[in-house]
Amino acid sequence: MLCDELVLQGFRNENIGRVDIVMHSIGVGMFSEEQYTEWIEEARQTAIQNQCIVMGTSHADGSYRDSEISIPIAYCIAPDGQVVLASRNDTRTRLIVLDKRNKADFYLEVSGIDVNIQVIPSA
């Protein structure tokens, strides 16, 4: 999913079937705290509706044209809507480790997703 598709179009899954993870490439950072809050909540709702992990990130230097406000963003939302990582204006590198507990079911249609999510270093 690219940039503002999250808010403007949403994630559509009519013909795909089961989705384990949605990657959200954001581009530039947020232009306000309100936008940051809105996008995190939209990502959370997408995770819950699709029972999948949703991860997104922007450029570390989120500047765009002549805008004076740019808030770099990174997030990881679990399938149950738990916010595992929500970072704003923090450009430290983090590694998100996804450990699928039942690897045999990785490509099968199963209800729910059984995965351990770890953020290194922890937020």
Secondary structure, DSSP 8 states (H G I E B T S, - for coil): -BTTHHHHT----TTT---SEEEEEEES-BSSHHHHHHHHHHHHHHHHHHTSEEEEEE-SS---TT-S--B-EEEEE-TTS-EEEEEES-----EEEEEES-GGGTTS--SS--EEEEEES--
